[in-house]
Amino acid sequence: MIEILINLGSGKDYRENWINCDISKGVNADRYFDVRRGMPFENDFADQIQAGCVLEQIESNDDFLFVMNELWRVLKSTGKLTGYVPNGLHPNVVWLDPMDARFFRKETFNYFDHRENAYKQFGKHYGFLPWEVVELNEADNGIIHFTMIPKK
């Protein structure tokens, strides 16, 4: 069985055997679209979505909520979302990239994880569909790497 792998925001990171997707037609990708307007894939389509340098560039809360729920929709129930975001408290990354509009802390992921009080009290109320955070690490350079699975 072939795994369906999506590299969202592929930029210069073109991956063989992945569906490489980007908003910019100035990079080599297989599909071009604005994730804030939806992903052109069926429900429960992908085994994995890699989203590096994507989530921090979504400025509007409404767009961010939509994108998180869109990622949830496209992933299979056994699928996983992997990616990385800047830690908003780390001096080497905070406000470094002028295109970054949103920053994270490791605790931010509690708002997505259905087992956490932050999700139960706030994240669910905001409208986030339930996730389970299965891996969360911060590199020395201040980048938070995450793996989440949708709870369907």
PyMOL commands that place a pseudoatom at each C-alpha (Angstrom):
pseudoatom trace, name=CA, resn=MET, resi=1, chain=A, elem=C, hetatm=0, pos=[0.000, 0.000, 0.000]
pseudoatom trace, name=CA, resn=ILE, resi=2, chain=A, elem=C, hetatm=0, pos=[1.382, 3.382, -0.998]
pseudoatom trace, name=CA, resn=GLU, resi=3, chain=A, elem=C, hetatm=0, pos=[1.414, 6.084, 1.649]
pseudoatom trace, name=CA, resn=ILE, resi=4, chain=A, elem=C, hetatm=0, pos=[0.071, 9.468, 0.633]
pseudoatom trace, name=CA, resn=LEU, resi=5, chain=A, elem=C, hetatm=0, pos=[2.473, 12.126, 1.883]
pseudoatom trace, name=CA, resn=ILE, resi=6, chain=A, elem=C, hetatm=0, pos=[1.879, 15.877, 1.559]
pseudoatom trace, name=CA, resn=ASN, resi=7, chain=A, elem=C, hetatm=0, pos=[4.695, 18.398, 1.925]
pseudoatom trace, name=CA, resn=LEU, resi=8, chain=A, elem=C, hetatm=0, pos=[2.777, 21.617, 2.624]
pseudoatom trace, name=CA, resn=GLY, resi=9, chain=A, elem=C, hetatm=0, pos=[4.745, 24.818, 2.074]
pseudoatom trace, name=CA, resn=SER, resi=10, chain=A, elem=C, hetatm=0, pos=[7.414, 22.839, 0.277]
pseudoatom trace, name=CA, resn=GLY, resi=11, chain=A, elem=C, hetatm=0, pos=[9.390, 25.884, -0.864]
pseudoatom trace, name=CA, resn=LYS, resi=12, chain=A, elem=C, hetatm=0, pos=[12.891, 24.679, -1.753]
pseudoatom trace, name=CA, resn=ASP, resi=13, chain=A, elem=C, hetatm=0, pos=[12.331, 21.371, 0.094]
pseudoatom trace, name=CA, resn=TYR, resi=14, chain=A, elem=C, hetatm=0, pos=[11.021, 19.327, -2.857]
pseudoatom trace, name=CA, resn=ARG, resi=15, chain=A, elem=C, hetatm=0, pos=[10.614, 15.710, -1.727]
pseudoatom trace, name=CA, resn=GLU, resi=16, chain=A, elem=C, hetatm=0, pos=[10.460, 12.688, -4.009]
pseudoatom trace, name=CA, resn=ASN, resi=17, chain=A, elem=C, hetatm=0, pos=[7.360, 10.509, -3.517]
pseudoatom trace, name=CA, resn=TRP, resi=18, chain=A, elem=C, hetatm=0, pos=[5.522, 13.355, -1.756]
pseudoatom trace, name=CA, resn=ILE, resi=19, chain=A, elem=C, hetatm=0, pos=[2.855, 15.720, -3.070]
pseudoatom trace, name=CA, resn=ASN, resi=20, chain=A, elem=C, hetatm=0, pos=[4.775, 18.990, -2.780]
pseudoatom trace, name=CA, resn=CYS, resi=21, chain=A, elem=C, hetatm=0, pos=[2.440, 21.965, -2.287]
pseudoatom trace, name=CA, resn=ASP, resi=22, chain=A, elem=C, hetatm=0, pos=[3.110, 25.673, -2.059]
pseudoatom trace, name=CA, resn=ILE, resi=23, chain=A, elem=C, hetatm=0, pos=[1.356, 29.007, -2.501]
pseudoatom trace, name=CA, resn=SER, resi=24, chain=A, elem=C, hetatm=0, pos=[4.276, 30.448, -4.483]
pseudoatom trace, name=CA, resn=LYS, resi=25, chain=A, elem=C, hetatm=0, pos=[4.565, 29.601, -8.167]
pseudoatom trace, name=CA, resn=GLY, resi=26, chain=A, elem=C, hetatm=0, pos=[8.196, 30.694, -7.887]
pseudoatom trace, name=CA, resn=VAL, resi=27, chain=A, elem=C, hetatm=0, pos=[9.156, 27.340, -6.366]
pseudoatom trace, name=CA, resn=ASN, resi=28, chain=A, elem=C, hetatm=0, pos=[9.056, 23.817, -7.765]
pseudoatom trace, name=CA, resn=ALA, resi=29, chain=A, elem=C, hetatm=0, pos=[5.892, 22.139, -6.460]
pseudoatom trace, name=CA, resn=ASP, resi=30, chain=A, elem=C, hetatm=0, pos=[3.336, 19.609, -7.664]
pseudoatom trace, name=CA, resn=ARG, resi=31, chain=A, elem=C, hetatm=0, pos=[0.307, 21.629, -6.548]
pseudoatom trace, name=CA, resn=TYR, resi=32, chain=A, elem=C, hetatm=0, pos=[-0.135, 25.358, -5.980]
pseudoatom trace, name=CA, resn=PHE, resi=33, chain=A, elem=C, hetatm=0, pos=[-2.821, 26.674, -3.631]
pseudoatom trace, name=CA, resn=ASP, resi=34, chain=A, elem=C, hetatm=0, pos=[-3.434, 28.926, -0.641]
pseudoatom trace, name=CA, resn=VAL, resi=35, chain=A, elem=C, hetatm=0, pos=[-4.083, 26.635, 2.333]
pseudoatom trace, name=CA, resn=ARG, resi=36, chain=A, elem=C, hetatm=0, pos=[-6.083, 29.445, 3.940]
pseudoatom trace, name=CA, resn=ARG, resi=37, chain=A, elem=C, hetatm=0, pos=[-8.712, 28.823, 1.242]
pseudoatom trace, name=CA, resn=GLY, resi=38, chain=A, elem=C, hetatm=0, pos=[-8.696, 25.038, 1.584]
pseudoatom trace, name=CA, resn=MET, resi=39, chain=A, elem=C, hetatm=0, pos=[-6.769, 22.027, 0.408]
pseudoatom trace, name=CA, resn=PRO, resi=40, chain=A, elem=C, hetatm=0, pos=[-7.770, 20.372, -2.888]
pseudoatom trace, name=CA, resn=PHE, resi=41, chain=A, elem=C, hetatm=0, pos=[-7.889, 16.895, -1.380]
pseudoatom trace, name=CA, resn=GLU, resi=42, chain=A, elem=C, hetatm=0, pos=[-10.667, 14.594, -0.232]
pseudoatom trace, name=CA, resn=ASN, resi=43, chain=A, elem=C, hetatm=0, pos=[-11.521, 13.902, 3.401]
pseudoatom trace, name=CA, resn=ASP, resi=44, chain=A, elem=C, hetatm=0, pos=[-9.270, 11.286, 5.033]
pseudoatom trace, name=CA, resn=PHE, resi=45, chain=A, elem=C, hetatm=0, pos=[-6.850, 11.432, 2.088]
pseudoatom trace, name=CA, resn=ALA, resi=46, chain=A, elem=C, hetatm=0, pos=[-3.320, 11.655, 3.502]
pseudoatom trace, name=CA, resn=ASP, resi=47, chain=A, elem=C, hetatm=0, pos=[-1.202, 9.468, 5.735]
pseudoatom trace, name=CA, resn=GLN, resi=48, chain=A, elem=C, hetatm=0, pos=[1.085, 12.365, 6.636]
pseudoatom trace, name=CA, resn=ILE, resi=49, chain=A, elem=C, hetatm=0, pos=[1.220, 16.118, 6.181]
pseudoatom trace, name=CA, resn=GLN, resi=50, chain=A, elem=C, hetatm=0, pos=[4.505, 17.909, 6.752]
pseudoatom trace, name=CA, resn=ALA, resi=51, chain=A, elem=C, hetatm=0, pos=[3.965, 21.621, 7.528]
pseudoatom trace, name=CA, resn=GLY, resi=52, chain=A, elem=C, hetatm=0, pos=[7.239, 23.436, 8.090]
pseudoatom trace, name=CA, resn=CYS, resi=53, chain=A, elem=C, hetatm=0, pos=[7.378, 27.241, 7.879]
pseudoatom trace, name=CA, resn=VAL, resi=54, chain=A, elem=C, hetatm=0, pos=[3.612, 27.371, 7.310]
pseudoatom trace, name=CA, resn=LEU, resi=55, chain=A, elem=C, hetatm=0, pos=[1.605, 27.839, 10.498]
pseudoatom trace, name=CA, resn=GLU, resi=56, chain=A, elem=C, hetatm=0, pos=[3.567, 30.849, 11.750]
pseudoatom trace, name=CA, resn=GLN, resi=57, chain=A, elem=C, hetatm=0, pos=[2.751, 32.742, 8.549]
pseudoatom trace, name=CA, resn=ILE, resi=58, chain=A, elem=C, hetatm=0, pos=[-1.017, 32.638, 9.067]
pseudoatom trace, name=CA, resn=GLU, resi=59, chain=A, elem=C, hetatm=0, pos=[-1.960, 36.016, 10.498]
pseudoatom trace, name=CA, resn=SER, resi=60, chain=A, elem=C, hetatm=0, pos=[-5.717, 35.904, 11.059]
pseudoatom trace, name=CA, resn=ASN, resi=61, chain=A, elem=C, hetatm=0, pos=[-7.171, 33.790, 13.876]
pseudoatom trace, name=CA, resn=ASP, resi=62, chain=A, elem=C, hetatm=0, pos=[-10.057, 32.769, 11.603]
pseudoatom trace, name=CA, resn=ASP, resi=63, chain=A, elem=C, hetatm=0, pos=[-7.624, 31.597, 8.921]
pseudoatom trace, name=CA, resn=PHE, resi=64, chain=A, elem=C, hetatm=0, pos=[-5.504, 29.759, 11.491]
pseudoatom trace, name=CA, resn=LEU, resi=65, chain=A, elem=C, hetatm=0, pos=[-8.533, 27.927, 12.883]
pseudoatom trace, name=CA, resn=PHE, resi=66, chain=A, elem=C, hetatm=0, pos=[-9.642, 27.033, 9.349]
pseudoatom trace, name=CA, resn=VAL, resi=67, chain=A, elem=C, hetatm=0, pos=[-6.186, 25.712, 8.386]
pseudoatom trace, name=CA, resn=MET, resi=68, chain=A, elem=C, hetatm=0, pos=[-5.813, 23.562, 11.516]
pseudoatom trace, name=CA, resn=ASN, resi=69, chain=A, elem=C, hetatm=0, pos=[-9.239, 22.046, 10.902]
pseudoatom trace, name=CA, resn=GLU, resi=70, chain=A, elem=C, hetatm=0, pos=[-8.467, 21.606, 7.195]
pseudoatom trace, name=CA, resn=LEU, resi=71, chain=A, elem=C, hetatm=0, pos=[-5.320, 19.646, 8.054]
pseudoatom trace, name=CA, resn=TRP, resi=72, chain=A, elem=C, hetatm=0, pos=[-7.446, 17.507, 10.406]
pseudoatom trace, name=CA, resn=ARG, resi=73, chain=A, elem=C, hetatm=0, pos=[-9.998, 16.931, 7.592]
pseudoatom trace, name=CA, resn=VAL, resi=74, chain=A, elem=C, hetatm=0, pos=[-7.433, 15.839, 4.991]
pseudoatom trace, name=CA, resn=LEU, resi=75, chain=A, elem=C, hetatm=0, pos=[-5.559, 13.434, 7.284]
pseudoatom trace, name=CA, resn=LYS, resi=76, chain=A, elem=C, hetatm=0, pos=[-6.680, 9.853, 7.717]
pseudoatom trace, name=CA, resn=SER, resi=77, chain=A, elem=C, hetatm=0, pos=[-7.609, 8.884, 11.277]
pseudoatom trace, name=CA, resn=THR, resi=78, chain=A, elem=C, hetatm=0, pos=[-4.269, 7.044, 11.407]
pseudoatom trace, name=CA, resn=GLY, resi=79, chain=A, elem=C, hetatm=0, pos=[-2.412, 9.944, 9.790]
pseudoatom trace, name=CA, resn=LYS, resi=80, chain=A, elem=C, hetatm=0, pos=[-0.018, 12.379, 11.360]
pseudoatom trace, name=CA, resn=LEU, resi=81, chain=A, elem=C, hetatm=0, pos=[0.766, 16.057, 11.089]
pseudoatom trace, name=CA, resn=THR, resi=82, chain=A, elem=C, hetatm=0, pos=[4.446, 16.851, 11.474]
pseudoatom trace, name=CA, resn=GLY, resi=83, chain=A, elem=C, hetatm=0, pos=[6.099, 20.216, 11.283]
pseudoatom trace, name=CA, resn=TYR, resi=84, chain=A, elem=C, hetatm=0, pos=[7.977, 22.975, 12.985]
pseudoatom trace, name=CA, resn=VAL, resi=85, chain=A, elem=C, hetatm=0, pos=[7.285, 26.500, 14.195]
pseudoatom trace, name=CA, resn=PRO, resi=86, chain=A, elem=C, hetatm=0, pos=[9.345, 29.205, 15.902]
pseudoatom trace, name=CA, resn=ASN, resi=87, chain=A, elem=C, hetatm=0, pos=[9.279, 29.492, 19.681]
pseudoatom trace, name=CA, resn=GLY, resi=88, chain=A, elem=C, hetatm=0, pos=[8.041, 33.006, 20.386]
pseudoatom trace, name=CA, resn=LEU, resi=89, chain=A, elem=C, hetatm=0, pos=[10.167, 33.209, 23.530]
pseudoatom trace, name=CA, resn=HIS, resi=90, chain=A, elem=C, hetatm=0, pos=[13.487, 32.222, 21.984]
pseudoatom trace, name=CA, resn=PRO, resi=91, chain=A, elem=C, hetatm=0, pos=[15.778, 35.229, 21.357]
pseudoatom trace, name=CA, resn=ASN, resi=92, chain=A, elem=C, hetatm=0, pos=[17.195, 33.763, 18.125]
pseudoatom trace, name=CA, resn=VAL, resi=93, chain=A, elem=C, hetatm=0, pos=[13.830, 33.438, 16.374]
pseudoatom trace, name=CA, resn=VAL, resi=94, chain=A, elem=C, hetatm=0, pos=[11.343, 35.909, 17.819]
pseudoatom trace, name=CA, resn=TRP, resi=95, chain=A, elem=C, hetatm=0, pos=[10.459, 38.487, 15.177]
pseudoatom trace, name=CA, resn=LEU, resi=96, chain=A, elem=C, hetatm=0, pos=[13.431, 37.470, 13.036]
pseudoatom trace, name=CA, resn=ASP, resi=97, chain=A, elem=C, hetatm=0, pos=[11.500, 36.588, 9.864]
pseudoatom trace, name=CA, resn=PRO, resi=98, chain=A, elem=C, hetatm=0, pos=[9.423, 39.558, 8.666]
pseudoatom trace, name=CA, resn=MET, resi=99, chain=A, elem=C, hetatm=0, pos=[6.828, 37.200, 7.175]
pseudoatom trace, name=CA, resn=ASP, resi=100, chain=A, elem=C, hetatm=0, pos=[6.098, 35.435, 10.469]
pseudoatom trace, name=CA, resn=ALA, resi=101, chain=A, elem=C, hetatm=0, pos=[2.868, 36.621, 12.020]
pseudoatom trace, name=CA, resn=ARG, resi=102, chain=A, elem=C, hetatm=0, pos=[2.233, 33.986, 14.692]
pseudoatom trace, name=CA, resn=PHE, resi=103, chain=A, elem=C, hetatm=0, pos=[4.491, 32.490, 17.319]
pseudoatom trace, name=CA, resn=PHE, resi=104, chain=A, elem=C, hetatm=0, pos=[4.225, 29.442, 19.491]
pseudoatom trace, name=CA, resn=ARG, resi=105, chain=A, elem=C, hetatm=0, pos=[5.426, 28.006, 22.751]
pseudoatom trace, name=CA, resn=LYS, resi=106, chain=A, elem=C, hetatm=0, pos=[5.448, 24.320, 23.550]
pseudoatom trace, name=CA, resn=GLU, resi=107, chain=A, elem=C, hetatm=0, pos=[2.417, 24.972, 25.790]
pseudoatom trace, name=CA, resn=THR, resi=108, chain=A, elem=C, hetatm=0, pos=[0.491, 26.339, 22.785]
pseudoatom trace, name=CA, resn=PHE, resi=109, chain=A, elem=C, hetatm=0, pos=[0.014, 22.765, 21.594]
pseudoatom trace, name=CA, resn=ASN, resi=110, chain=A, elem=C, hetatm=0, pos=[-2.099, 22.039, 24.694]
pseudoatom trace, name=CA, resn=TYR, resi=111, chain=A, elem=C, hetatm=0, pos=[-4.852, 24.063, 22.981]
pseudoatom trace, name=CA, resn=PHE, resi=112, chain=A, elem=C, hetatm=0, pos=[-5.061, 21.388, 20.244]
pseudoatom trace, name=CA, resn=ASP, resi=113, chain=A, elem=C, hetatm=0, pos=[-4.660, 18.237, 22.372]
pseudoatom trace, name=CA, resn=HIS, resi=114, chain=A, elem=C, hetatm=0, pos=[-8.069, 16.870, 23.403]
pseudoatom trace, name=CA, resn=ARG, resi=115, chain=A, elem=C, hetatm=0, pos=[-6.588, 15.449, 26.633]
pseudoatom trace, name=CA, resn=GLU, resi=116, chain=A, elem=C, hetatm=0, pos=[-5.391, 18.806, 27.936]
pseudoatom trace, name=CA, resn=ASN, resi=117, chain=A, elem=C, hetatm=0, pos=[-7.313, 21.333, 30.045]
pseudoatom trace, name=CA, resn=ALA, resi=118, chain=A, elem=C, hetatm=0, pos=[-6.321, 24.146, 27.651]
pseudoatom trace, name=CA, resn=TYR, resi=119, chain=A, elem=C, hetatm=0, pos=[-8.189, 22.300, 24.890]
pseudoatom trace, name=CA, resn=LYS, resi=120, chain=A, elem=C, hetatm=0, pos=[-11.183, 21.466, 27.058]
pseudoatom trace, name=CA, resn=GLN, resi=121, chain=A, elem=C, hetatm=0, pos=[-11.506, 25.036, 28.378]
pseudoatom trace, name=CA, resn=PHE, resi=122, chain=A, elem=C, hetatm=0, pos=[-10.424, 27.069, 25.352]
pseudoatom trace, name=CA, resn=GLY, resi=123, chain=A, elem=C, hetatm=0, pos=[-9.334, 25.164, 22.237]
pseudoatom trace, name=CA, resn=LYS, resi=124, chain=A, elem=C, hetatm=0, pos=[-12.623, 23.317, 21.831]
pseudoatom trace, name=CA, resn=HIS, resi=125, chain=A, elem=C, hetatm=0, pos=[-14.517, 26.562, 22.435]
pseudoatom trace, name=CA, resn=TYR, resi=126, chain=A, elem=C, hetatm=0, pos=[-12.395, 28.307, 19.773]
pseudoatom trace, name=CA, resn=GLY, resi=127, chain=A, elem=C, hetatm=0, pos=[-13.471, 25.590, 17.342]
pseudoatom trace, name=CA, resn=PHE, resi=128, chain=A, elem=C, hetatm=0, pos=[-10.329, 23.471, 16.997]
pseudoatom trace, name=CA, resn=LEU, resi=129, chain=A, elem=C, hetatm=0, pos=[-11.059, 19.872, 16.107]
pseudoatom trace, name=CA, resn=PRO, resi=130, chain=A, elem=C, hetatm=0, pos=[-9.386, 17.402, 18.512]
pseudoatom trace, name=CA, resn=TRP, resi=131, chain=A, elem=C, hetatm=0, pos=[-5.776, 16.354, 18.072]
pseudoatom trace, name=CA, resn=GLU, resi=132, chain=A, elem=C, hetatm=0, pos=[-3.383, 14.302, 20.136]
pseudoatom trace, name=CA, resn=VAL, resi=133, chain=A, elem=C, hetatm=0, pos=[0.149, 15.647, 20.437]
pseudoatom trace, name=CA, resn=VAL, resi=134, chain=A, elem=C, hetatm=0, pos=[2.464, 12.638, 20.289]
pseudoatom trace, name=CA, resn=GLU, resi=135, chain=A, elem=C, hetatm=0, pos=[5.837, 14.380, 20.026]
pseudoatom trace, name=CA, resn=LEU, resi=136, chain=A, elem=C, hetatm=0, pos=[7.008, 17.875, 20.908]
pseudoatom trace, name=CA, resn=ASN, resi=137, chain=A, elem=C, hetatm=0, pos=[10.657, 18.922, 20.981]
pseudoatom trace, name=CA, resn=GLU, resi=138, chain=A, elem=C, hetatm=0, pos=[12.501, 22.204, 20.863]
pseudoatom trace, name=CA, resn=ALA, resi=139, chain=A, elem=C, hetatm=0, pos=[15.830, 22.412, 19.082]
pseudoatom trace, name=CA, resn=ASP, resi=140, chain=A, elem=C, hetatm=0, pos=[18.670, 24.557, 20.417]
pseudoatom trace, name=CA, resn=ASN, resi=141, chain=A, elem=C, hetatm=0, pos=[17.928, 27.145, 17.707]
pseudoatom trace, name=CA, resn=GLY, resi=142, chain=A, elem=C, hetatm=0, pos=[14.430, 27.784, 19.133]
pseudoatom trace, name=CA, resn=ILE, resi=143, chain=A, elem=C, hetatm=0, pos=[12.438, 25.808, 16.577]
pseudoatom trace, name=CA, resn=ILE, resi=144, chain=A, elem=C, hetatm=0, pos=[9.652, 23.618, 17.980]
pseudoatom trace, name=CA, resn=HIS, resi=145, chain=A, elem=C, hetatm=0, pos=[9.171, 20.317, 16.138]
pseudoatom trace, name=CA, resn=PHE, resi=146, chain=A, elem=C, hetatm=0, pos=[5.808, 18.603, 16.561]
pseudoatom trace, name=CA, resn=THR, resi=147, chain=A, elem=C, hetatm=0, pos=[3.878, 15.501, 15.622]
pseudoatom trace, name=CA, resn=MET, resi=148, chain=A, elem=C, hetatm=0, pos=[0.108, 15.340, 16.102]
pseudoatom trace, name=CA, resn=ILE, resi=149, chain=A, elem=C, hetatm=0, pos=[-2.575, 12.870, 15.104]
pseudoatom trace, name=CA, resn=PRO, resi=150, chain=A, elem=C, hetatm=0, pos=[-6.210, 13.754, 14.476]
pseudoatom trace, name=CA, resn=LYS, resi=151, chain=A, elem=C, hetatm=0, pos=[-8.692, 12.237, 16.923]
pseudoatom trace, name=CA, resn=LYS, resi=152, chain=A, elem=C, hetatm=0, pos=[-11.606, 11.229, 14.697]
for i in range(1, 152): cmd.bond("trace and resi %d" % i, "trace and resi %d" % (i + 1))
show_as sticks, trace
zoom trace
